[in-house]
Amino acid sequence: MKKKLFIASGLVCLIFLAGGIYIITTIETSTTELDNLIRLHQVEILREHLLIQIKNVQSDLYLMGTRYEQSPQTVMANIDRLSRVGVTCFDCHHRDRVVQRLRNMNVDIEFYKGSVSKILAMQGDRAGIMKEGDKAFQTTQKLFAQVKDMVHIANNKLAGKTKASLKNMYGSKTILYVLVILTPFVAAGFCFFYIREFVKPIKLLLKATRKLESGDLDYKVEGLKDEFGEVATSFNAMAASLKHNMLGIQESEKRYRTLFESAADAIFIIEAEGEKIGDIVDANQAAAKMHGYTLDEMLTLNLIKDLDVPEETAKAPDRVKRIMNGEWVKAEIEHRKKDGTIFAVEISAGLLEYMGQKYILAIDRDISKRKEMEKMVLQSQLEWEDTFNTITDMITIHDKDFRIIRANKAAEKILGLPFLGATDAKCYQYYHGQDHPPENCASCGCFKTGRPVSVEMYEPHLDRFLEIRAMPRFGDDDQLVGLIHVIRDITEKKKVEESLQRTEQLKLVGEWSAELAHEIKNPLAGIKGSMEVLLQEPDIAGEDKALIEKSVDEIRRIEVLIKSLLNFAKPPRLQLLQTDINDLLDKTLSFSINHPTMVDGAAMPIKIIKDFDPNLPETMADPMQLQQVFLNLMLNAIEAMPEGGALAVKTSYDERMNAVNIAIADTGNGIEKSMLEQIFQPFFTTKRKGSGLGLAVTRRLIEQHGGDVYVESTPDQGTVFNITLRTLPELKEKSA
């Protein structure tokens, strides 16, 4: 198939290349012929001018001896002008015969010039004057006849060449029209042929996928060639592999059941979604024995409601939520047996997905005896533990195998540590959420050098920035036996640093944007003005006019972008007035629905929902800038609902915060979670023709008013932009 595509593409390219070469050659030939015609017309004009000069010198000769005769200086000036025009004829390219005639003509002109000079020199010799006058007259007659003959010949040739050139250009134009008309049909023919070649194998593959979907894993795709043949082979191999894997799954299920029933710990599979959260779907014999029930009785119970004590039942939703987020939860809780006895269990639970359904796999271990022993040990450690646990920094003590053997309350709370005395809790599992130490592990550096090591890092699973200090711990024989971790949460510190960095970046972007916009603005205005003047030309072709109009529209779009860039870089100073937010929102809603860009492209009507607080106080604000904010958010909301929907605007007043709250919501496509943190960044956009400055300018204008803006969105359900404007006296004083 690739070979066919390459051949077809090459053939189409050759056809278009040949057409292009022909068009270029035709244009060049026509241009050359027009240049030749222009030169011939120039020669014709020059010869006519020579004929006029001969008439002038003849006239001077006729008038000699009369009262109208010219002065000798004028007569000689006309003869010199005739001589110069005759010499000019040599500037053109002529055949040898024509050159010889021009030379003879110049000889006659010189002879005439000499005769006239003699006549002017003779004073009183009437016979000599008459004789020389006859010679001069005969010379001019000869010159006139020669030049007139040359003019006649040139006119005849010029008419013939002009007619032939126009005929050639008309023929070339006809051929070009034929090429333009035939080209779409040729392209359509190629497209039809190759689309038909693609559709047939795709239908066969579609049929095969439906067979596979119905469970027929023995179906084979046959009869395809080229790349589709390779796809068919891969498809057949995939079906065979699926069949083999299905058999393997069945065998694995048998082994799982054997392990499940023979395990010493209690194992539960419980519902994780819907109204039956906590219902026991399956349990092993150890679970039934541990709680004093039969296996059949266990399958009728709800683990959270029937086995957890009330205190743990209240905590269960949080554990379920963590498990559904992918976290493997370990905890020590209390269960209740059938006879009402309360005992401690250590649970280890995580998400289990089977056949498209989500369940919770929970493994419980009876730790009641261990808890009794811990109480005895705990009494002797209370004083040390109190001091240890009052420290707000996280402190953990590790052995040489990275196990956490001690931890204060801060560490247990933040890291979610289990009971360390009975669980092999590796530090990297809880600090870093990994099954191995990270690259810049402070513990590794401390174990290697025997010296304290300090690092800073961000832990995604904790969503915190941590400063970790690892200090070595030596035994009685001065051998390294472990280390102590002191961890400080520096998240707030990092946020402040990032905020300062972002402010500096915005400042640099603003300065750069303003300089760039000013550099572009003036040349762009010149280009736009030139094109608008060019549009006023009456003889401009239709295609050229449409192209220029499109260029002017694009320049206007660039001007809008530059204006947005300048507004972002150097927003105008606030002009604060007492503003009715409800009235401003109502007017902006009407304008946005009737906006030209929305009326033409609207596929379905937009339903407007207004929920304005009638007790909303007037607010000191810049109404023009707020209207720009509201219009931007409303137009974005309408664009997000190409198939129609609802645009809701709500206002409310928070007396405690002394702030006006505004919510603009739509029922459109929503925003992906990964993009929510980026939409307010300058130049970030998902639109084909967007500038990426709309929401950045929006946030900057709201921040100028001392307010906040944030977004909430769910894909395929809609988006809500929430704006808070604080009605504080300081805002007015600051902006004055």
VOSEDREN-602975 format. One record per residue (C-alpha): residue number from 1; chain; x, y negated, z negated. Coordinates in steps of 0.25 Angstrom, whole numbers. Last residue first. Layout:
<sites>
   k c     x     y     z
 NUM A     X     Y     Z
...
</sites>
This chain:
<sites>
   k c     x     y     z
 736 A   -27  -228  -178
 735 A   -25  -213  -176
 734 A   -20  -210  -190
 733 A   -30  -219  -197
 732 A   -41  -213  -189
 731 A   -37  -199  -192
 730 A   -34  -202  -207
 729 A   -49  -205  -209
 728 A   -52  -190  -207
 727 A   -63  -184  -198
 726 A   -56  -171  -195
 725 A   -59  -165  -182
 724 A   -59  -150  -181
 723 A   -60  -143  -167
 722 A   -64  -129  -165
 721 A   -63  -123  -151
 720 A   -72  -110  -149
 719 A   -70  -100  -138
 718 A   -78   -89  -132
 717 A   -82   -74  -132
 716 A   -74   -68  -121
 715 A   -61   -69  -129
 714 A   -64   -75  -143
 713 A   -59   -89  -146
 712 A   -57   -99  -158
 711 A   -49  -112  -155
 710 A   -43  -122  -164
 709 A   -44  -137  -164
 708 A   -39  -146  -176
 707 A   -41  -161  -179
 706 A   -33  -173  -182
 705 A   -38  -181  -170
 704 A   -25  -180  -164
 703 A   -26  -165  -167
 702 A   -39  -164  -158
 701 A   -32  -171  -147
 700 A   -20  -162  -147
 699 A   -29  -150  -148
 698 A   -36  -154  -135
 697 A   -24  -158  -128
 696 A   -18  -144  -130
 695 A   -32  -138  -126
 694 A   -32  -145  -113
 693 A   -17  -145  -110
 692 A   -16  -131  -103
 691 A   -16  -137   -89
 690 A   -27  -128   -84
 689 A   -29  -125   -69
 688 A   -29  -109   -70
 687 A   -34  -110   -85
 686 A   -27  -102   -96
 685 A   -19  -113  -101
 684 A    -7  -117  -110
 683 A    -1  -130  -106
 682 A    -1  -135  -121
 681 A    -4  -125  -132
 680 A   -19  -126  -137
 679 A   -22  -113  -130
 678 A   -10  -105  -135
 677 A   -15  -100  -149
 676 A   -28   -95  -143
 675 A   -21   -88  -131
 674 A   -19   -75  -138
 673 A   -33   -74  -143
 672 A   -38   -75  -129
 671 A   -48   -86  -127
 670 A   -63   -86  -125
 669 A   -70   -82  -112
 668 A   -82   -92  -114
 667 A   -92   -93  -125
 666 A   -88  -108  -129
 665 A   -86  -115  -141
 664 A   -82  -130  -145
 663 A   -82  -132  -160
 662 A   -80  -145  -167
 661 A   -78  -147  -182
 660 A   -78  -161  -188
 659 A   -69  -163  -201
 658 A   -71  -169  -215
 657 A   -64  -156  -220
 656 A   -75  -153  -230
 655 A   -86  -160  -222
 654 A   -84  -151  -210
 653 A   -92  -157  -199
 652 A   -98  -148  -188
 651 A   -98  -148  -172
 650 A  -101  -137  -163
 649 A  -100  -136  -147
 648 A  -104  -123  -140
 647 A  -102  -120  -125
 646 A  -110  -108  -121
 645 A  -108   -99  -109
 644 A  -107   -99   -94
 643 A   -99   -90   -85
 642 A   -87   -99   -84
 641 A   -87  -100   -99
 640 A   -72  -104  -102
 639 A   -73  -116   -93
 638 A   -84  -121  -102
 637 A   -76  -120  -114
 636 A   -64  -127  -108
 635 A   -73  -138  -104
 634 A   -78  -139  -118
 633 A   -64  -139  -124
 632 A   -59  -150  -115
 631 A   -71  -158  -116
 630 A   -70  -158  -132
 629 A   -56  -162  -132
 628 A   -57  -173  -121
 627 A   -70  -178  -129
 626 A   -61  -178  -142
 625 A   -51  -187  -134
 624 A   -61  -197  -130
 623 A   -68  -197  -143
 622 A   -56  -201  -151
 621 A   -60  -197  -165
 620 A   -65  -203  -179
 619 A   -77  -194  -181
 618 A   -92  -196  -182
 617 A   -98  -186  -192
 616 A  -105  -173  -189
 615 A  -118  -173  -196
 614 A  -126  -168  -183
 613 A  -116  -156  -182
 612 A  -116  -152  -167
 611 A  -120  -138  -162
 610 A  -120  -139  -147
 609 A  -122  -127  -138
 608 A  -120  -129  -123
 607 A  -123  -118  -114
 606 A  -114  -118  -101
 605 A  -121  -115   -88
 604 A  -115  -104   -78
 603 A  -104  -105   -67
 602 A   -99  -119   -71
 601 A   -88  -122   -60
 600 A   -94  -135   -54
 599 A  -100  -140   -68
 598 A   -87  -137   -76
 597 A   -76  -145   -69
 596 A   -86  -157   -67
 595 A   -89  -158   -82
 594 A  -104  -157   -84
 593 A  -103  -147   -96
 592 A   -91  -155  -101
 591 A   -98  -168  -101
 590 A  -110  -164  -109
 589 A  -101  -157  -119
 588 A   -92  -169  -120
 587 A  -105  -178  -123
 586 A  -109  -168  -134
 585 A   -95  -167  -140
 584 A   -94  -182  -141
 583 A  -108  -184  -147
 582 A  -105  -173  -158
 581 A   -91  -179  -161
 580 A   -96  -193  -164
 579 A   -84  -201  -164
 578 A   -80  -213  -172
 577 A   -68  -218  -164
 576 A   -53  -214  -163
 575 A   -45  -218  -151
 574 A   -34  -207  -152
 573 A   -21  -210  -144
 572 A   -20  -203  -131
 571 A   -13  -189  -131
 570 A     2  -190  -127
 569 A     6  -176  -122
 568 A    -7  -169  -122
 567 A   -14  -181  -115
 566 A    -2  -183  -106
 565 A    -4  -168  -102
 564 A   -19  -169  -100
 563 A   -16  -181   -91
 562 A    -6  -174   -83
 561 A   -15  -162   -82
 560 A   -26  -172   -77
 559 A   -16  -178   -67
 558 A   -13  -164   -62
 557 A   -27  -161   -59
 556 A   -28  -174   -52
 555 A   -16  -170   -44
 554 A   -23  -157   -40
 553 A   -35  -164   -36
 552 A   -26  -173   -27
 551 A   -20  -160   -21
 550 A   -34  -155   -18
 549 A   -38  -168   -11
 548 A   -25  -167    -3
 547 A   -27  -153     2
 546 A   -42  -156     5
 545 A   -37  -168    13
 544 A   -26  -160    20
 543 A   -37  -149    24
 542 A   -46  -160    29
 541 A   -36  -167    38
 540 A   -32  -182    35
 539 A   -37  -192    45
 538 A   -44  -201    36
 537 A   -32  -203    26
 536 A   -39  -206    12
 535 A   -34  -192     7
 534 A   -20  -198     9
 533 A   -22  -209    -1
 532 A   -27  -198   -12
 531 A   -14  -190    -9
 530 A    -5  -202   -11
 529 A   -13  -206   -24
 528 A   -11  -192   -29
 527 A     4  -191   -26
 526 A     6  -205   -33
 525 A    -2  -201   -45
 524 A     6  -188   -46
 523 A    19  -196   -45
 522 A    14  -205   -57
 521 A     9  -194   -66
 520 A    20  -183   -65
 519 A    31  -191   -73
 518 A    20  -196   -83
 517 A    15  -181   -85
 516 A    30  -176   -87
 515 A    33  -186   -98
 514 A    20  -184  -105
 513 A    22  -169  -105
 512 A    36  -169  -110
 511 A    32  -178  -121
 510 A    20  -170  -125
 509 A    27  -157  -124
 508 A    38  -162  -133
 507 A    28  -167  -143
 506 A    20  -154  -142
 505 A    33  -146  -144
 504 A    36  -154  -157
 503 A    22  -152  -162
 502 A    23  -137  -159
 501 A    36  -136  -167
 500 A    30  -144  -179
 499 A    19  -134  -179
 498 A    28  -122  -177
 497 A    36  -127  -189
 496 A    24  -129  -198
 495 A    19  -115  -194
 494 A    32  -109  -197
 493 A    31  -115  -211
 492 A    17  -110  -213
 491 A    22   -96  -209
 490 A    34   -96  -218
 489 A    29   -84  -227
 488 A    41   -80  -235
 487 A    47   -66  -236
 486 A    57   -61  -247
 485 A    61   -47  -243
 484 A    70   -39  -253
 483 A    80   -29  -248
 482 A    83   -14  -250
 481 A    94    -5  -256
 480 A   107   -12  -252
 479 A   118    -5  -260
 478 A   123   -13  -272
 477 A   123     0  -280
 476 A   112    -5  -289
 475 A   104    -8  -277
 474 A   104   -20  -268
 473 A    92   -28  -262
 472 A    95   -36  -249
 471 A    87   -49  -246
 470 A    78   -50  -234
 469 A    72   -64  -232
 468 A    60   -65  -223
 467 A    53   -78  -219
 466 A    40   -75  -213
 465 A    31   -81  -202
 464 A    17   -75  -204
 463 A     6   -68  -195
 462 A     8   -55  -203
 461 A     7   -46  -191
 460 A    15   -57  -183
 459 A    27   -58  -192
 458 A    35   -71  -189
 457 A    49   -71  -193
 456 A    60   -78  -202
 455 A    72   -71  -207
 454 A    81   -70  -219
 453 A    92   -60  -222
 452 A    99   -57  -236
 451 A   111   -49  -235
 450 A   114   -34  -235
 449 A   118   -36  -220
 448 A   110   -24  -214
 447 A    99   -22  -224
 446 A    97   -38  -224
 445 A    97   -38  -209
 444 A    87   -27  -208
 443 A    78   -33  -219
 442 A    77   -46  -211
 441 A    72   -39  -199
 440 A    76   -48  -186
 439 A    73   -36  -176
 438 A    60   -31  -184
 437 A    60   -19  -193
 436 A    52    -7  -188
 435 A    37    -3  -188
 434 A    33   -17  -187
 433 A    23   -27  -194
 432 A    34   -36  -197
 431 A    33   -38  -212
 430 A    24   -26  -215
 429 A    30   -16  -206
 428 A    44   -22  -207
 427 A    44   -20  -222
 426 A    41    -5  -221
 425 A    30     0  -231
 424 A    32    15  -234
 423 A    20    15  -243
 422 A    18    21  -257
 421 A    25    10  -266
 420 A    23    -1  -256
 419 A     8    -2  -258
 418 A     4    -8  -245
 417 A     9   -21  -239
 416 A     0   -31  -233
 415 A    12   -40  -228
 414 A     6   -53  -234
 413 A    -1   -47  -246
 412 A    10   -37  -250
 411 A    21   -48  -247
 410 A    14   -58  -256
 409 A    12   -48  -267
 408 A    26   -44  -268
 407 A    33   -32  -261
 406 A    41   -20  -265
 405 A    46    -7  -258
 404 A    45   -12  -244
 403 A    51    -2  -235
 402 A    62    -7  -226
 401 A    70     6  -227
 400 A    81    -1  -236
 399 A    70    -4  -247
 398 A    62   -16  -246
 397 A    57   -27  -257
 396 A    46   -36  -252
 395 A    44   -51  -256
 394 A    33   -60  -249
 393 A    34   -74  -254
 392 A    23   -79  -264
 391 A    31   -73  -276
 390 A    21   -70  -286
 389 A    22   -55  -283
 388 A    36   -53  -287
 387 A    34   -60  -300
 386 A    21   -52  -303
 385 A    28   -39  -298
 384 A    40   -41  -308
 383 A    30   -43  -320
 382 A    21   -31  -315
 381 A    32   -21  -312
 380 A    30   -12  -324
 379 A    15   -11  -323
 378 A    16    -8  -308
 377 A    23     5  -311
 376 A    11    11  -319
 375 A     1     6  -309
 374 A     9    12  -297
 373 A     8    25  -303
 372 A    -7    24  -304
 371 A    -7    19  -289
 370 A     0    31  -285
 369 A   -10    41  -291
 368 A   -21    33  -284
 367 A   -14    33  -270
 366 A   -24    41  -262
 365 A   -20    39  -247
 364 A   -29    34  -237
 363 A   -27    34  -221
 362 A   -36    25  -214
 361 A   -38    25  -198
 360 A   -47    14  -195
 359 A   -56    15  -182
 358 A   -57     8  -169
 357 A   -64    15  -157
 356 A   -59    16  -142
 355 A   -57    31  -143
 354 A   -49    29  -156
 353 A   -42    17  -162
 352 A   -37    18  -176
 351 A   -34     5  -184
 350 A   -26     7  -197
 349 A   -27    11  -211
 348 A   -17    15  -222
 347 A   -24    16  -236
 346 A   -18    19  -249
 345 A   -29    24  -259
 344 A   -32    21  -273
 343 A   -43    28  -280
 342 A   -57    25  -285
 341 A   -66    37  -290
 340 A   -80    35  -286
 339 A   -84    50  -285
 338 A   -83    49  -269
 337 A   -69    42  -270
 336 A   -67    27  -270
 335 A   -55    21  -263
 334 A   -45    11  -268
 333 A   -35     3  -259
 332 A   -21     3  -255
 331 A   -18    -3  -242
 330 A   -12     0  -228
 329 A   -18    -7  -216
 328 A   -12    -4  -202
 327 A   -15   -17  -195
 326 A   -21   -17  -181
 325 A   -31   -29  -182
 324 A   -42   -18  -185
 323 A   -34   -14  -197
 322 A   -33   -28  -202
 321 A   -48   -30  -201
 320 A   -51   -16  -208
 319 A   -42   -20  -219
 318 A   -49   -34  -221
 317 A   -63   -27  -220
 316 A   -58   -17  -231
 315 A   -55   -27  -242
 314 A   -69   -27  -247
 313 A   -70   -12  -247
 312 A   -57   -12  -255
 311 A   -64   -19  -267
 310 A   -76   -10  -266
 309 A   -68     3  -266
 308 A   -66     9  -253
 307 A   -72    23  -250
 306 A   -86    20  -247
 305 A   -87     7  -241
 304 A   -73     6  -234
 303 A   -72    21  -230
 302 A   -87    22  -226
 301 A   -92    36  -228
 300 A   -99    47  -220
 299 A   -86    53  -215
 298 A   -81    55  -229
 297 A   -94    63  -233
 296 A   -90    73  -221
 295 A   -76    74  -226
 294 A   -80    77  -241
 293 A   -78    66  -251
 292 A   -69    65  -263
 291 A   -61    53  -258
 290 A   -48    60  -256
 289 A   -54    73  -252
 288 A   -62    66  -240
 287 A   -49    58  -236
 286 A   -40    71  -236
 285 A   -51    78  -228
 284 A   -49    68  -216
 283 A   -58    56  -212
 282 A   -66    52  -200
 281 A   -75    41  -196
 280 A   -76    35  -210
 279 A   -84    22  -209
 278 A   -76    10  -213
 277 A   -82     0  -202
 276 A   -95     5  -198
 275 A  -101    -8  -194
 274 A   -92   -10  -182
 273 A   -77    -7  -182
 272 A   -66     1  -190
 271 A   -73    15  -192
 270 A   -65    24  -201
 269 A   -54    35  -199
 268 A   -50    40  -212
 267 A   -37    48  -217
 266 A   -35    52  -232
 265 A   -21    56  -234
 264 A   -17    71  -234
 263 A   -18    73  -219
 262 A   -23    86  -214
 261 A   -36    82  -207
 260 A   -30    70  -200
 259 A   -18    78  -195
 258 A   -27    89  -189
 257 A   -36    79  -183
 256 A   -24    71  -177
 255 A   -19    84  -171
 254 A   -32    87  -164
 253 A   -33    73  -159
 252 A   -19    74  -153
 251 A   -24    86  -145
 250 A   -36    78  -139
 249 A   -27    66  -136
 248 A   -17    75  -129
 247 A   -28    80  -120
 246 A   -33    66  -117
 245 A   -18    62  -114
 244 A   -17    73  -103
 243 A   -30    68   -97
 242 A   -25    54   -97
 241 A   -12    58   -91
 240 A   -19    65   -79
 239 A   -28    53   -77
 238 A   -16    44   -77
 237 A    -8    53   -67
 236 A   -20    52   -58
 235 A   -20    37   -59
 234 A    -5    36   -57
 233 A    -7    44   -44
 232 A   -19    35   -40
 231 A   -10    23   -43
 230 A     1    29   -34
 229 A    -9    31   -23
 228 A   -14    17   -24
 227 A     0    13   -22
 226 A     1    20    -9
 225 A   -10    31    -6
 224 A   -23    35   -12
 223 A   -30    49    -9
 222 A   -31    54   -23
 221 A   -36    50   -37
 220 A   -37    61   -46
 219 A   -49    64   -56
 218 A   -45    74   -67
 217 A   -47    63   -78
 216 A   -62    63   -76
 215 A   -66    55   -88
 214 A   -76    45   -83
 213 A   -65    34   -83
 212 A   -56    43   -75
 211 A   -66    45   -64
 210 A   -69    30   -64
 209 A   -54    27   -63
 208 A   -53    37   -51
 207 A   -65    29   -44
 206 A   -57    16   -46
 205 A   -45    22   -40
 204 A   -52    27   -28
 203 A   -59    13   -26
 202 A   -45     6   -28
 201 A   -40    15   -16
 200 A   -50    10    -7
 199 A   -50    -4   -11
 198 A   -35    -7    -8
 197 A   -35    -3     7
 196 A   -48   -11     9
 195 A   -42   -23     3
 194 A   -30   -21    13
 193 A   -39   -21    25
 192 A   -48   -33    21
 191 A   -36   -41    17
 190 A   -29   -39    30
 189 A   -41   -43    38
 188 A   -44   -55    29
 187 A   -30   -60    32
 186 A   -32   -58    47
 185 A   -45   -65    46
 184 A   -40   -77    38
 183 A   -28   -79    49
 182 A   -37   -79    61
 181 A   -43   -93    59
 180 A   -30  -100    56
 179 A   -23   -92    68
 178 A   -34   -96    78
 177 A   -33  -111    73
 176 A   -17  -111    75
 175 A   -19  -105    89
 174 A   -29  -116    93
 173 A   -19  -127    87
 172 A    -8  -121    95
 171 A   -16  -122   108
 170 A   -20  -136   105
 169 A    -5  -140   102
 168 A    -1  -134   116
 167 A   -12  -141   123
 166 A    -8  -154   116
 165 A     7  -152   120
 164 A     3  -149   135
 163 A    -6  -162   136
 162 A     5  -170   130
 161 A    16  -164   139
 160 A     8  -167   152
 159 A     5  -181   148
 158 A    19  -184   144
 157 A    25  -178   157
 156 A    15  -187   165
 155 A    18  -199   157
 154 A    33  -197   158
 153 A    33  -196   173
 152 A    25  -209   174
 151 A    34  -216   165
 150 A    47  -211   173
 149 A    40  -216   186
 148 A    37  -229   180
 147 A    51  -230   175
 146 A    57  -228   189
 145 A    47  -237   196
 144 A    50  -248   186
 143 A    65  -247   187
 142 A    64  -247   203
 141 A    55  -259   202
 140 A    65  -266   192
 139 A    77  -263   201
 138 A    69  -268   214
 137 A    66  -281   206
 136 A    81  -283   202
 135 A    86  -281   216
 134 A    76  -291   221
 133 A    80  -301   210
 132 A    94  -300   214
 131 A    92  -304   228
 130 A    82  -315   224
 129 A    92  -320   214
 128 A   103  -320   224
 127 A    95  -327   234
 126 A    91  -338   224
 125 A   105  -341   220
 124 A   101  -353   211
 123 A   106  -347   198
 122 A   110  -332   199
 121 A   113  -327   184
 120 A    99  -323   181
 119 A    98  -316   194
 118 A   111  -309   191
 117 A   106  -304   177
 116 A    93  -299   183
 115 A   101  -291   193
 114 A   110  -285   182
 113 A    98  -281   173
 112 A    92  -275   185
 111 A   104  -266   187
 110 A   104  -263   173
 109 A    90  -258   174
 108 A    93  -250   186
 107 A   104  -243   179
 106 A    95  -240   167
 105 A    85  -234   177
 104 A    95  -226   183
 103 A    99  -220   169
 102 A    85  -217   166
 101 A    83  -210   179
 100 A    96  -202   176
  99 A    90  -198   162
  98 A    77  -194   169
  97 A    85  -184   178
  96 A    93  -179   166
  95 A    81  -176   158
  94 A    77  -185   147
  93 A    79  -186   131
  92 A    75  -199   126
  91 A    85  -210   121
  90 A    88  -213   136
  89 A    75  -221   138
  88 A    81  -231   128
  87 A    91  -236   138
  86 A    79  -241   147
  85 A    73  -248   136
  84 A    86  -255   133
  83 A    88  -259   148
  82 A    73  -265   148
  81 A    76  -273   136
  80 A    89  -278   142
  79 A    81  -282   154
  78 A    70  -289   146
  77 A    81  -297   138
  76 A    88  -301   151
  75 A    75  -307   156
  74 A    72  -314   143
  73 A    87  -320   143
  72 A    85  -325   157
  71 A    72  -332   153
  70 A    60  -327   160
  69 A    54  -332   173
  68 A    40  -338   172
  67 A    44  -351   180
  66 A    48  -341   191
  65 A    62  -338   196
  64 A    62  -325   188
  63 A    48  -320   185
  62 A    48  -307   193
  61 A    61  -303   187
  60 A    56  -305   172
  59 A    43  -297   176
  58 A    52  -286   181
  57 A    60  -286   168
  56 A    46  -284   161
  55 A    41  -274   170
  54 A    54  -266   167
  53 A    52  -267   152
  52 A    38  -262   154
  51 A    43  -250   161
  50 A    53  -247   150
  49 A    42  -248   140
  48 A    34  -238   148
  47 A    46  -229   148
  46 A    47  -230   132
  45 A    32  -227   130
  44 A    34  -214   139
  43 A    46  -210   131
  42 A    39  -212   118
  41 A    27  -204   123
  40 A    37  -193   127
  39 A    43  -193   113
  38 A    29  -191   107
  37 A    26  -180   116
  36 A    39  -173   112
  35 A    35  -175    97
  34 A    21  -169   100
  33 A    28  -157   106
  32 A    37  -154    95
  31 A    26  -155    85
  30 A    17  -145    93
  29 A    29  -136    93
  28 A    32  -137    78
  27 A    17  -135    75
  26 A    16  -123    84
  25 A    29  -117    78
  24 A    24  -119    64
  23 A    10  -112    67
  22 A    17  -101    74
  21 A    26   -98    62
  20 A    14   -99    53
  19 A     6   -89    61
  18 A    18   -79    62
  17 A    20   -80    47
  16 A     5   -78    44
  15 A     6   -65    53
  14 A    19   -61    47
  13 A    13   -63    33
  12 A     1   -55    36
  11 A    10   -44    42
  10 A    19   -44    30
   9 A     7   -43    20
   8 A     1   -32    28
   7 A    14   -24    28
   6 A    17   -27    13
   5 A     3   -23     9
   4 A     4   -10    17
   3 A    17    -7    11
   2 A    12    -9    -3
   1 A     0     0     0
</sites>
